[in-house]
Amino acid sequence: MERKKLSIVCFSGDFDKALAAFTLATGAAAVNWEVKMFFTFWGLNILKKKTGRSLIGSGILARVFNFLMGGKRNLPLSRLNFGGMSPFLMTGMMKKSNVATLDELIDAAKELNIDFVACEMAMHILGVKKEDLDGHVKDVVGVATFLDASKDGHILFI
């Protein structure tokens, strides 16, 4: 029997949308689906090695954009961000409720061998190199390659 496939396009750099993407990805992988996550534009923040603000990228505009976007520690909540405090508050509420945090879900995704791929075009525009990303990133690919690898499966855009 052929495994079901799920591919998730992680476009958003919002904390709650990253939670949704990783919850769906790890849930599908846990029931033996083949899962691929494609990170593009603001979604690349989730994968940056430097989790805080840093001047990575080539060129002044890319450095400014990457600094302002920050990294995983700077993902805002899509609503009611309260000056950046909401992700910390939400993480505390998750721990109190014994629910996996974003960091725990990312670690689980790695343990479940979910493929992380980064968008070549977005990286080029933002001046981000593969070395700037988490070591679990399997590849840097274009949209056509991602779509070909995702054929015959479900594709979600988050």
DRENPA-3360 file (N, C-alpha, C; in nm, 2 decimals, always signed):
BEGIN
1 = MERKKLSI = +0.08/-0.12/+0.00/+0.00/+0.00/+0.00/+0.09/+0.12/+0.00 ~ +0.06/+0.22/-0.09/+0.14/+0.34/-0.10/+0.10/+0.44/+0.01 ~ +0.21/+0.50/+0.07/+0.19/+0.59/+0.18/+0.12/+0.72/+0.13 ~ +0.04/+0.78/+0.21/-0.03/+0.90/+0.18/+0.08/+1.01/+0.19 ~ +0.06/+1.12/+0.11/+0.16/+1.23/+0.11/+0.10/+1.36/+0.16 ~ +0.17/+1.43/+0.24/+0.13/+1.57/+0.28/+0.25/+1.66/+0.26 ~ +0.22/+1.77/+0.18/+0.32/+1.87/+0.16/+0.26/+2.00/+0.22 ~ +0.34/+2.07/+0.30/+0.30/+2.19/+0.36/+0.39/+2.31/+0.32;
9 = VCFSGDFD = +0.33/+2.41/+0.26/+0.40/+2.53/+0.22/+0.39/+2.62/+0.34 ~ +0.51/+2.65/+0.40/+0.51/+2.74/+0.52/+0.55/+2.88/+0.47 ~ +0.45/+2.96/+0.44/+0.48/+3.09/+0.39/+0.48/+3.20/+0.50 ~ +0.40/+3.17/+0.61/+0.39/+3.27/+0.71/+0.50/+3.26/+0.82 ~ +0.53/+3.37/+0.87/+0.63/+3.37/+0.98/+0.55/+3.40/+1.11 ~ +0.42/+3.37/+1.12/+0.35/+3.39/+1.24/+0.36/+3.27/+1.33 ~ +0.37/+3.29/+1.46/+0.39/+3.19/+1.56/+0.28/+3.08/+1.55 ~ +0.15/+3.13/+1.55/+0.04/+3.04/+1.56/+0.03/+2.96/+1.43;
17 = KALAAFTL = +0.06/+3.02/+1.31/+0.06/+2.95/+1.19/+0.17/+2.84/+1.18 ~ +0.29/+2.87/+1.24/+0.40/+2.78/+1.24/+0.35/+2.66/+1.33 ~ +0.28/+2.69/+1.44/+0.23/+2.58/+1.53/+0.14/+2.49/+1.45 ~ +0.05/+2.55/+1.37/-0.05/+2.47/+1.30/+0.02/+2.39/+1.19 ~ +0.12/+2.44/+1.13/+0.19/+2.37/+1.02/+0.27/+2.25/+1.09 ~ +0.33/+2.27/+1.20/+0.41/+2.16/+1.26/+0.32/+2.06/+1.33 ~ +0.20/+2.10/+1.38/+0.11/+2.01/+1.44/+0.05/+1.92/+1.33 ~ +0.01/+1.97/+1.22/-0.03/+1.89/+1.11/+0.08/+1.80/+1.05;
25 = ATGAAAVN = +0.19/+1.85/+1.04/+0.31/+1.77/+0.98/+0.34/+1.65/+1.07 ~ +0.36/+1.68/+1.20/+0.39/+1.57/+1.29/+0.28/+1.47/+1.31 ~ +0.16/+1.52/+1.31/+0.04/+1.43/+1.32/+0.04/+1.34/+1.20 ~ +0.06/+1.39/+1.08/+0.06/+1.31/+0.96/+0.17/+1.21/+0.96 ~ +0.29/+1.25/+1.00/+0.41/+1.17/+1.00/+0.39/+1.06/+1.11 ~ +0.32/+1.09/+1.22/+0.30/+0.99/+1.32/+0.21/+0.87/+1.28 ~ +0.13/+0.90/+1.18/+0.04/+0.79/+1.12/+0.10/+0.74/+0.99 ~ +0.23/+0.76/+0.97/+0.30/+0.70/+0.86/+0.28/+0.77/+0.72;
33 = WEVKMFFT = +0.24/+0.90/+0.72/+0.23/+0.97/+0.60/+0.37/+1.02/+0.56 ~ +0.40/+1.03/+0.44/+0.52/+1.10/+0.39/+0.50/+1.25/+0.39 ~ +0.58/+1.32/+0.47/+0.56/+1.46/+0.49/+0.68/+1.55/+0.44 ~ +0.65/+1.65/+0.37/+0.75/+1.75/+0.32/+0.70/+1.89/+0.36 ~ +0.79/+1.97/+0.42/+0.76/+2.11/+0.45/+0.85/+2.20/+0.37 ~ +0.78/+2.29/+0.29/+0.85/+2.38/+0.20/+0.84/+2.52/+0.26 ~ +0.96/+2.58/+0.30/+0.96/+2.71/+0.37/+1.00/+2.82/+0.27 ~ +0.91/+2.92/+0.27/+0.94/+3.03/+0.17/+0.91/+3.16/+0.24;
41 = FWGLNILK = +0.97/+3.26/+0.19/+0.96/+3.40/+0.25/+0.96/+3.40/+0.40 ~ +0.86/+3.45/+0.46/+0.86/+3.47/+0.61/+0.87/+3.34/+0.68 ~ +0.83/+3.23/+0.62/+0.84/+3.10/+0.68/+0.99/+3.06/+0.70 ~ +1.08/+3.12/+0.62/+1.22/+3.08/+0.64/+1.27/+3.12/+0.78 ~ +1.21/+3.22/+0.85/+1.24/+3.26/+0.98/+1.24/+3.14/+1.08 ~ +1.15/+3.05/+1.06/+1.14/+2.93/+1.14/+1.27/+2.84/+1.14 ~ +1.34/+2.85/+1.03/+1.45/+2.76/+1.00/+1.59/+2.82/+1.03 ~ +1.59/+2.95/+1.05/+1.72/+3.02/+1.07/+1.79/+2.97/+1.19;
49 = KKTGRSLI = +1.93/+2.94/+1.17/+2.01/+2.90/+1.28/+2.01/+3.00/+1.40 ~ +2.03/+3.13/+1.36/+2.02/+3.23/+1.46/+1.88/+3.26/+1.49 ~ +1.84/+3.23/+1.61/+1.70/+3.24/+1.65/+1.65/+3.38/+1.68 ~ +1.74/+3.47/+1.70/+1.71/+3.61/+1.73/+1.74/+3.70/+1.61 ~ +1.74/+3.83/+1.63/+1.77/+3.92/+1.52/+1.92/+3.92/+1.48 ~ +1.95/+3.91/+1.35/+2.08/+3.92/+1.31/+2.09/+3.97/+1.17 ~ +2.20/+4.03/+1.14/+2.23/+4.09/+1.00/+2.28/+3.99/+0.91 ~ +2.20/+3.89/+0.87/+2.25/+3.79/+0.77/+2.20/+3.83/+0.64;
57 = GSGILARV = +2.26/+3.78/+0.54/+2.22/+3.81/+0.40/+2.32/+3.89/+0.33 ~ +2.31/+3.89/+0.20/+2.40/+3.97/+0.11/+2.33/+4.10/+0.07 ~ +2.39/+4.21/+0.09/+2.33/+4.34/+0.05/+2.26/+4.40/+0.17 ~ +2.26/+4.53/+0.16/+2.20/+4.61/+0.27/+2.06/+4.59/+0.30 ~ +1.98/+4.58/+0.19/+1.83/+4.56/+0.21/+1.80/+4.42/+0.26 ~ +1.88/+4.32/+0.22/+1.86/+4.18/+0.27/+1.89/+4.18/+0.41 ~ +2.00/+4.25/+0.45/+2.04/+4.25/+0.59/+1.94/+4.31/+0.68 ~ +1.88/+4.42/+0.63/+1.78/+4.49/+0.71/+1.65/+4.41/+0.72;
65 = FNFLMGGK = +1.61/+4.35/+0.61/+1.49/+4.26/+0.61/+1.51/+4.15/+0.71 ~ +1.63/+4.08/+0.70/+1.65/+3.97/+0.79/+1.66/+4.01/+0.94 ~ +1.72/+4.13/+0.96/+1.72/+4.18/+1.10/+1.58/+4.20/+1.15 ~ +1.50/+4.27/+1.07/+1.37/+4.30/+1.12/+1.28/+4.18/+1.13 ~ +1.29/+4.08/+1.04/+1.22/+3.96/+1.06/+1.26/+3.88/+1.18 ~ +1.39/+3.89/+1.21/+1.44/+3.81/+1.33/+1.45/+3.67/+1.29 ~ +1.43/+3.58/+1.39/+1.44/+3.44/+1.37/+1.33/+3.38/+1.45 ~ +1.34/+3.25/+1.48/+1.23/+3.17/+1.55/+1.18/+3.24/+1.68;
73 = RNLPLSRL = +1.27/+3.31/+1.75/+1.23/+3.37/+1.87/+1.15/+3.50/+1.85 ~ +1.15/+3.55/+1.73/+1.08/+3.67/+1.70/+0.95/+3.65/+1.62 ~ +0.90/+3.53/+1.61/+0.78/+3.50/+1.54/+0.66/+3.57/+1.61 ~ +0.58/+3.66/+1.55/+0.47/+3.72/+1.62/+0.35/+3.63/+1.61 ~ +0.25/+3.66/+1.70/+0.12/+3.59/+1.69/+0.05/+3.67/+1.58 ~ -0.03/+3.60/+1.50/-0.10/+3.67/+1.39/-0.21/+3.77/+1.44 ~ -0.26/+3.75/+1.56/-0.35/+3.84/+1.62/-0.32/+3.86/+1.77 ~ -0.35/+3.97/+1.82/-0.32/+4.00/+1.97/-0.18/+3.97/+2.01;
81 = NFGGMSPF = -0.09/+4.03/+1.93/+0.06/+4.00/+1.96/+0.11/+4.07/+2.08 ~ +0.04/+4.17/+2.13/+0.08/+4.24/+2.25/+0.23/+4.28/+2.26 ~ +0.27/+4.35/+2.15/+0.41/+4.40/+2.14/+0.51/+4.29/+2.15 ~ +0.48/+4.17/+2.10/+0.57/+4.06/+2.09/+0.57/+3.96/+2.21 ~ +0.48/+3.99/+2.31/+0.48/+3.91/+2.43/+0.39/+3.78/+2.41 ~ +0.30/+3.79/+2.31/+0.20/+3.67/+2.30/+0.27/+3.54/+2.28 ~ +0.37/+3.53/+2.19/+0.43/+3.39/+2.18/+0.49/+3.34/+2.31 ~ +0.54/+3.42/+2.39/+0.59/+3.37/+2.52/+0.48/+3.33/+2.61;
89 = LMTGMMKK = +0.37/+3.41/+2.61/+0.25/+3.38/+2.69/+0.19/+3.25/+2.64 ~ +0.18/+3.24/+2.51/+0.12/+3.12/+2.45/+0.20/+3.00/+2.48 ~ +0.33/+3.01/+2.47/+0.42/+2.89/+2.51/+0.40/+2.85/+2.65 ~ +0.39/+2.95/+2.74/+0.36/+2.92/+2.88/+0.23/+2.85/+2.90 ~ +0.13/+2.89/+2.83/-0.01/+2.83/+2.84/+0.00/+2.69/+2.79 ~ +0.08/+2.67/+2.68/+0.09/+2.53/+2.62/+0.15/+2.44/+2.72 ~ +0.26/+2.49/+2.78/+0.33/+2.40/+2.88/+0.24/+2.37/+2.99 ~ +0.17/+2.47/+3.04/+0.08/+2.45/+3.16/-0.03/+2.34/+3.12;
97 = SNVATLDE = -0.07/+2.34/+2.99/-0.18/+2.25/+2.95/-0.12/+2.12/+2.90 ~ +0.01/+2.10/+2.91/+0.08/+1.98/+2.87/+0.06/+1.96/+2.72 ~ +0.07/+2.06/+2.64/+0.07/+2.06/+2.49/+0.20/+2.09/+2.44 ~ +0.24/+2.02/+2.33/+0.37/+2.04/+2.27/+0.39/+2.19/+2.23 ~ +0.51/+2.24/+2.26/+0.54/+2.38/+2.22/+0.60/+2.38/+2.08 ~ +0.62/+2.49/+2.02/+0.67/+2.50/+1.88/+0.81/+2.43/+1.88 ~ +0.89/+2.46/+1.97/+1.03/+2.40/+1.97/+1.02/+2.25/+1.98 ~ +0.92/+2.20/+2.06/+0.91/+2.05/+2.08/+0.85/+1.99/+1.95;
105 = LIDAAKEL = +0.76/+2.06/+1.88/+0.70/+2.01/+1.76/+0.81/+2.01/+1.65 ~ +0.90/+2.11/+1.64/+1.01/+2.11/+1.55/+1.10/+2.00/+1.57 ~ +1.13/+1.97/+1.70/+1.22/+1.86/+1.73/+1.15/+1.73/+1.69 ~ +1.02/+1.72/+1.72/+0.95/+1.59/+1.68/+0.95/+1.57/+1.53 ~ +0.93/+1.68/+1.45/+0.94/+1.68/+1.31/+1.07/+1.62/+1.26 ~ +1.18/+1.66/+1.32/+1.31/+1.61/+1.29/+1.32/+1.46/+1.32 ~ +1.27/+1.42/+1.44/+1.27/+1.28/+1.48/+1.19/+1.19/+1.39 ~ +1.08/+1.25/+1.33/+0.99/+1.18/+1.25/+1.04/+1.18/+1.10;
113 = NIDFVACE = +1.16/+1.24/+1.08/+1.22/+1.25/+0.95/+1.13/+1.32/+0.84 ~ +1.07/+1.42/+0.89/+0.99/+1.51/+0.79/+1.10/+1.59/+0.71 ~ +1.08/+1.59/+0.58/+1.17/+1.67/+0.50/+1.14/+1.82/+0.51 ~ +1.25/+1.89/+0.54/+1.24/+2.04/+0.54/+1.32/+2.08/+0.41 ~ +1.25/+2.16/+0.33/+1.31/+2.21/+0.21/+1.29/+2.36/+0.21 ~ +1.38/+2.44/+0.16/+1.38/+2.58/+0.16/+1.36/+2.63/+0.01 ~ +1.29/+2.74/+0.00/+1.26/+2.79/-0.13/+1.38/+2.87/-0.19 ~ +1.43/+2.82/-0.30/+1.55/+2.88/-0.36/+1.52/+3.03/-0.40;
121 = MAMHILGV = +1.41/+3.06/-0.46/+1.38/+3.20/-0.50/+1.37/+3.29/-0.38 ~ +1.30/+3.25/-0.27/+1.29/+3.34/-0.15/+1.43/+3.36/-0.09 ~ +1.51/+3.25/-0.08/+1.64/+3.27/-0.03/+1.73/+3.36/-0.11 ~ +1.71/+3.35/-0.24/+1.79/+3.44/-0.33/+1.75/+3.59/-0.31 ~ +1.62/+3.61/-0.30/+1.57/+3.75/-0.28/+1.61/+3.81/-0.14 ~ +1.61/+3.72/-0.04/+1.64/+3.77/+0.10/+1.79/+3.75/+0.13 ~ +1.87/+3.70/+0.03/+2.01/+3.69/+0.06/+2.05/+3.59/+0.16 ~ +1.96/+3.49/+0.18/+1.99/+3.39/+0.28/+2.06/+3.27/+0.21;
129 = KKEDLDGH = +2.16/+3.21/+0.28/+2.23/+3.10/+0.23/+2.19/+2.97/+0.31 ~ +2.21/+2.86/+0.25/+2.17/+2.73/+0.32/+2.25/+2.72/+0.46 ~ +2.37/+2.78/+0.46/+2.44/+2.77/+0.59/+2.38/+2.85/+0.70 ~ +2.29/+2.95/+0.66/+2.21/+3.03/+0.76/+2.10/+2.95/+0.82 ~ +2.06/+2.84/+0.77/+1.95/+2.76/+0.81/+1.98/+2.64/+0.89 ~ +1.89/+2.59/+0.97/+1.90/+2.47/+1.05/+1.96/+2.36/+0.97 ~ +2.04/+2.28/+1.03/+2.11/+2.17/+0.96/+2.02/+2.06/+0.91 ~ +1.89/+2.06/+0.96/+1.80/+1.96/+0.91/+1.74/+1.99/+0.78;
137 = VKDVVGVA = +1.76/+2.11/+0.72/+1.71/+2.14/+0.59/+1.78/+2.05/+0.49 ~ +1.69/+1.97/+0.43/+1.74/+1.87/+0.33/+1.79/+1.93/+0.21 ~ +1.72/+2.03/+0.15/+1.76/+2.08/+0.02/+1.70/+2.22/+0.01 ~ +1.76/+2.29/-0.09/+1.70/+2.42/-0.14/+1.66/+2.39/-0.28 ~ +1.53/+2.42/-0.30/+1.47/+2.38/-0.43/+1.38/+2.49/-0.48 ~ +1.35/+2.49/-0.61/+1.25/+2.58/-0.67/+1.11/+2.52/-0.66 ~ +1.02/+2.60/-0.70/+0.88/+2.56/-0.69/+0.85/+2.44/-0.78 ~ +0.90/+2.44/-0.90/+0.87/+2.32/-0.99/+0.92/+2.19/-0.92;
145 = TFLDASKD = +1.04/+2.19/-0.86/+1.09/+2.07/-0.80/+1.00/+2.03/-0.68 ~ +0.96/+2.13/-0.60/+0.88/+2.10/-0.49/+0.74/+2.04/-0.53 ~ +0.68/+2.10/-0.64/+0.55/+2.05/-0.69/+0.57/+1.91/-0.74 ~ +0.68/+1.88/-0.81/+0.70/+1.75/-0.87/+0.71/+1.65/-0.75 ~ +0.78/+1.68/-0.65/+0.80/+1.59/-0.53/+0.67/+1.58/-0.45 ~ +0.58/+1.67/-0.47/+0.45/+1.67/-0.39/+0.33/+1.61/-0.47 ~ +0.36/+1.57/-0.60/+0.24/+1.53/-0.68/+0.18/+1.40/-0.61 ~ +0.06/+1.38/-0.64/-0.02/+1.27/-0.59/-0.04/+1.28/-0.44;
153 = GHILFI = -0.03/+1.40/-0.38/-0.05/+1.41/-0.24/-0.13/+1.54/-0.21 ~ -0.15/+1.56/-0.08/-0.22/+1.68/-0.04/-0.12/+1.79/-0.02 ~ -0.16/+1.91/-0.06/-0.07/+2.03/-0.04/-0.15/+2.13/+0.04 ~ -0.09/+2.18/+0.15/-0.15/+2.28/+0.23/-0.07/+2.41/+0.23 ~ -0.13/+2.52/+0.23/-0.06/+2.65/+0.23/-0.09/+2.72/+0.36 ~ +0.02/+2.73/+0.44/+0.00/+2.80/+0.57/+0.09/+2.91/+0.59;
% end
